[in-house]
């Protein structure tokens, strides 16, 4: 076999090898999910059958637990059908479309993510370059994350509403609150990652602090930046959803979950959760793509 054929075969086998464990994990999660649906929904099915004087066989019990209108835990196929009906089979402009609600949440997520990333980088620059900032700001940055977001979110919304600020900005600020912390921690680590020998070399070349920052510290911090951004964007999405809960919002994934909880529509709640997961995975994937493109542009291994 030629070298090219061997390389192609190795690449194909490598791709299949990486996909197989993922498939096994997904199938395992689905199996556990289906079993849990039977366990949690069987009590209601047996109670209804007892009232009707009917004895359910094992097969009938399983079928009933996987098809209830308001189950305690919906089966995976029920969530998949609801996702299909509220995305592909529903006009995007409809208030029942999950794409419509996802866009409302995404707008707050991206606004908070941009604000949190900018704030995190600025704080990291100050912490690394100024000892006073390091001693005074860093403890407060860490302490800020000890306060539960569920306690802060209503306060932010009420205070801003009292001065006439509502809509996107309060949710964006809550998202920023959650997303700036991983950026601060990651970038401080990244800016401090260059070895002392390299910093001494820059001093030998009489480089200014700005030149040292842009030519040495910033390139060294890029891997830490992208790793932090992946965590920050997921946290920002969580913040946007939490920001929708105490406001009585009528649009957004958080509002969709809240409405489902009011009326016991667990399938609606789970479909909104799955949509949020898909949205988070997409955002993290886009950051990963930007990371690979940046590495390739800088001559690294993409």
PLY file of the C-alpha trace (Angstrom):
ply
format ascii 1.0
element vertex 302
property float x
property float y
property float z
element edge 301
property int vertex1
property int vertex2
end_header
0.00 0.00 0.00
1.27 3.47 -0.87
2.15 6.05 1.77
-0.79 8.19 0.69
-3.20 5.28 1.05
-1.85 4.42 4.48
-2.21 8.04 5.60
-5.78 8.19 4.27
-6.67 4.93 6.01
-5.14 6.14 9.27
-7.07 9.41 9.06
-10.33 7.55 8.45
-9.71 5.15 11.29
-8.74 8.02 13.57
-11.95 9.88 12.75
-14.04 6.78 13.36
-12.21 6.09 16.60
-12.99 9.55 17.90
-16.65 9.34 16.88
-17.29 5.92 18.40
-16.83 6.92 22.08
-19.09 9.93 21.54
-21.77 7.71 20.01
-21.50 5.27 22.91
-21.89 8.07 25.47
-24.90 9.53 23.63
-26.58 6.12 23.40
-25.87 5.52 27.09
-27.44 8.86 28.05
-30.52 8.10 25.92
-30.88 4.66 27.49
-30.68 6.06 31.02
-33.10 8.82 30.04
-35.69 6.35 28.73
-35.37 4.17 31.84
-35.72 7.22 34.11
-38.83 8.30 32.17
-40.42 4.92 32.88
-39.51 5.08 36.56
-40.76 8.63 37.12
-43.91 8.45 35.00
-45.12 4.97 35.95
-46.84 6.08 39.18
-49.28 8.32 37.30
-49.91 5.65 34.65
-50.64 2.98 37.27
-52.89 5.35 39.22
-54.93 6.16 36.10
-55.15 2.49 35.17
-56.31 1.63 38.70
-59.07 4.23 38.56
-60.25 2.82 35.25
-60.08 -0.76 36.57
-57.46 -1.71 33.99
-54.31 -3.76 34.54
-51.40 -2.62 32.42
-48.90 -5.08 31.03
-45.21 -4.19 31.13
-45.27 -3.21 27.47
-48.37 -1.05 27.90
-46.86 0.59 30.98
-43.69 1.50 29.11
-45.68 2.83 26.14
-47.83 4.95 28.45
-44.87 6.42 30.33
-43.29 7.46 27.02
-46.40 9.17 25.65
-47.97 11.12 28.52
-49.10 14.66 27.76
-47.63 16.12 30.96
-45.02 13.66 32.20
-42.73 14.24 35.12
-39.85 13.44 32.79
-40.57 13.51 29.05
-38.99 10.83 26.88
-36.27 11.91 24.44
-38.50 11.42 21.40
-41.16 13.69 22.96
-38.58 16.45 23.37
-37.33 15.87 19.81
-40.86 16.14 18.40
-41.49 19.34 20.37
-38.21 20.79 19.10
-39.17 19.96 15.53
-42.66 21.42 15.90
-41.39 24.66 17.45
-38.45 25.22 15.09
-38.73 23.66 11.65
-42.53 23.38 11.54
-43.15 26.82 13.07
-42.65 30.24 11.42
-39.67 32.05 12.91
-41.76 35.14 13.64
-44.28 33.16 15.70
-44.30 33.76 19.44
-44.36 29.97 19.86
-41.19 29.46 17.82
-38.14 28.43 19.82
-35.97 30.15 17.23
-37.73 33.41 18.03
-37.21 32.90 21.77
-33.62 31.77 21.23
-32.85 34.97 19.34
-34.19 37.08 22.23
-31.94 35.21 24.66
-29.01 35.23 22.25
-29.09 39.01 21.88
-28.74 39.47 25.66
-26.12 36.72 25.77
-23.91 38.33 23.13
-24.27 41.80 24.67
-23.29 40.50 28.10
-20.51 38.39 26.63
-18.95 41.36 24.83
-19.22 43.54 27.92
-17.86 40.82 30.19
-14.96 40.02 27.86
-13.99 43.67 27.57
-14.22 44.23 31.32
-12.31 41.03 32.04
-9.43 41.91 29.72
-9.17 45.45 31.07
-9.11 44.23 34.66
-6.51 41.59 33.79
-4.26 44.21 32.18
-4.52 46.39 35.27
-3.91 43.49 37.64
-0.81 42.32 35.79
0.77 45.74 35.30
-0.06 47.44 38.59
0.58 45.99 42.03
-1.98 48.24 43.70
-4.68 47.06 41.30
-3.62 43.48 41.86
-3.88 43.84 45.64
-7.13 45.80 45.64
-9.16 44.52 42.69
-8.37 40.81 42.50
-9.85 39.95 45.93
-13.07 41.74 44.98
-13.20 39.92 41.66
-13.02 36.61 43.50
-15.47 37.71 46.20
-18.01 38.78 43.57
-18.49 35.18 42.53
-19.41 34.04 46.04
-22.75 35.89 45.87
-25.47 33.73 44.24
-26.60 35.13 40.91
-30.22 34.32 41.82
-29.93 36.84 44.65
-28.28 39.54 42.55
-30.43 39.26 39.42
-33.68 40.59 40.97
-31.76 43.43 42.63
-30.20 44.52 39.34
-33.54 44.37 37.55
-35.43 46.28 40.27
-32.76 49.00 40.58
-32.55 49.56 36.82
-36.33 49.47 36.45
-36.62 52.20 39.09
-34.58 54.53 36.85
-36.48 53.53 33.73
-34.00 51.01 32.30
-35.55 47.75 31.14
-35.36 45.28 28.29
-32.00 44.10 27.01
-29.61 45.99 29.28
-30.52 44.38 32.65
-30.17 40.89 31.19
-26.89 41.88 29.52
-25.51 43.14 32.84
-26.41 39.87 34.55
-24.69 37.98 31.73
-21.66 40.25 32.07
-21.53 39.54 35.81
-21.18 35.82 35.14
-18.92 36.01 32.10
-16.23 38.48 33.15
-14.77 36.29 35.93
-13.34 33.45 33.79
-11.89 36.03 31.41
-10.16 37.88 34.25
-8.67 34.73 35.74
-7.64 33.27 32.38
-6.07 36.46 31.06
-4.16 37.17 34.28
-2.69 33.69 33.96
-2.01 34.25 30.27
-0.36 37.64 30.67
1.90 36.18 33.34
2.74 33.07 31.33
5.87 34.38 29.49
9.06 33.14 31.10
11.31 35.53 32.97
14.04 34.95 30.40
11.80 36.26 27.63
10.83 39.32 29.65
14.51 40.00 30.34
15.22 39.65 26.63
12.61 42.32 25.86
14.28 44.63 28.40
17.64 43.92 26.75
16.15 45.08 23.46
14.96 48.23 25.25
11.33 47.43 24.45
8.70 49.71 25.93
5.95 48.29 28.19
3.50 48.62 25.30
5.82 46.71 22.96
6.33 44.01 25.57
2.59 43.72 25.98
1.69 43.47 22.29
4.71 41.48 21.12
5.07 39.05 24.03
2.32 39.05 26.65
-0.67 39.26 24.31
0.39 36.43 21.95
1.26 34.27 24.95
-2.18 34.92 26.47
-4.23 34.04 23.38
-4.61 30.31 24.23
-5.80 31.30 27.71
-8.15 33.87 26.16
-9.95 31.37 23.95
-10.20 28.83 26.76
-11.71 31.53 28.97
-14.10 32.68 26.25
-15.56 29.18 25.92
-16.42 29.20 29.61
-17.55 32.82 29.55
-19.98 32.46 26.66
-21.70 29.50 28.33
-21.90 31.46 31.60
-23.25 34.45 29.69
-26.06 32.33 28.27
-26.94 31.13 31.77
-26.99 34.73 32.95
-29.33 35.80 30.14
-31.75 32.99 30.97
-31.64 33.79 34.69
-32.23 37.46 33.88
-35.49 36.54 32.14
-36.93 34.65 35.11
-37.68 37.40 37.67
-38.84 39.97 35.11
-42.03 38.28 34.00
-40.62 38.28 30.48
-42.85 37.00 27.71
-40.03 36.22 25.28
-36.78 34.31 25.58
-35.82 30.79 26.55
-36.08 31.66 30.24
-39.61 32.96 29.72
-40.43 29.79 27.79
-39.27 27.65 30.71
-41.17 29.81 33.19
-44.39 29.56 31.20
-43.98 25.80 30.98
-43.54 25.55 34.74
-46.70 27.60 35.34
-48.86 25.25 33.28
-47.04 21.99 33.98
-45.80 21.70 30.39
-42.65 19.69 31.10
-42.12 18.87 27.43
-42.01 22.61 26.70
-39.53 23.14 29.54
-37.23 20.38 28.32
-37.39 21.53 24.72
-36.34 25.02 25.83
-33.50 23.47 27.85
-32.35 21.49 24.82
-32.52 24.61 22.67
-30.35 26.42 25.21
-27.87 23.54 25.11
-27.77 23.63 21.32
-27.24 27.39 21.44
-24.40 27.07 23.96
-22.72 24.31 21.95
-22.95 26.44 18.80
-21.39 29.46 20.50
-18.58 27.39 21.99
-18.00 25.77 18.59
-17.74 29.19 16.92
-15.14 30.28 19.48
-13.24 27.05 18.83
-13.31 27.81 15.10
-12.01 31.33 15.74
-9.26 29.82 17.88
-8.15 27.49 15.07
-8.22 30.29 12.50
-6.20 32.54 14.80
-3.64 29.81 15.43
-3.33 29.19 11.70
-2.89 32.92 11.01
-0.13 33.10 13.63
1.67 30.15 12.07
0.71 27.66 14.77
-0.91 24.27 14.51
-4.63 24.70 13.82
0 1
1 2
2 3
3 4
4 5
5 6
6 7
7 8
8 9
9 10
10 11
11 12
12 13
13 14
14 15
15 16
16 17
17 18
18 19
19 20
20 21
21 22
22 23
23 24
24 25
25 26
26 27
27 28
28 29
29 30
30 31
31 32
32 33
33 34
34 35
35 36
36 37
37 38
38 39
39 40
40 41
41 42
42 43
43 44
44 45
45 46
46 47
47 48
48 49
49 50
50 51
51 52
52 53
53 54
54 55
55 56
56 57
57 58
58 59
59 60
60 61
61 62
62 63
63 64
64 65
65 66
66 67
67 68
68 69
69 70
70 71
71 72
72 73
73 74
74 75
75 76
76 77
77 78
78 79
79 80
80 81
81 82
82 83
83 84
84 85
85 86
86 87
87 88
88 89
89 90
90 91
91 92
92 93
93 94
94 95
95 96
96 97
97 98
98 99
99 100
100 101
101 102
102 103
103 104
104 105
105 106
106 107
107 108
108 109
109 110
110 111
111 112
112 113
113 114
114 115
115 116
116 117
117 118
118 119
119 120
120 121
121 122
122 123
123 124
124 125
125 126
126 127
127 128
128 129
129 130
130 131
131 132
132 133
133 134
134 135
135 136
136 137
137 138
138 139
139 140
140 141
141 142
142 143
143 144
144 145
145 146
146 147
147 148
148 149
149 150
150 151
151 152
152 153
153 154
154 155
155 156
156 157
157 158
158 159
159 160
160 161
161 162
162 163
163 164
164 165
165 166
166 167
167 168
168 169
169 170
170 171
171 172
172 173
173 174
174 175
175 176
176 177
177 178
178 179
179 180
180 181
181 182
182 183
183 184
184 185
185 186
186 187
187 188
188 189
189 190
190 191
191 192
192 193
193 194
194 195
195 196
196 197
197 198
198 199
199 200
200 201
201 202
202 203
203 204
204 205
205 206
206 207
207 208
208 209
209 210
210 211
211 212
212 213
213 214
214 215
215 216
216 217
217 218
218 219
219 220
220 221
221 222
222 223
223 224
224 225
225 226
226 227
227 228
228 229
229 230
230 231
231 232
232 233
233 234
234 235
235 236
236 237
237 238
238 239
239 240
240 241
241 242
242 243
243 244
244 245
245 246
246 247
247 248
248 249
249 250
250 251
251 252
252 253
253 254
254 255
255 256
256 257
257 258
258 259
259 260
260 261
261 262
262 263
263 264
264 265
265 266
266 267
267 268
268 269
269 270
270 271
271 272
272 273
273 274
274 275
275 276
276 277
277 278
278 279
279 280
280 281
281 282
282 283
283 284
284 285
285 286
286 287
287 288
288 289
289 290
290 291
291 292
292 293
293 294
294 295
295 296
296 297
297 298
298 299
299 300
300 301
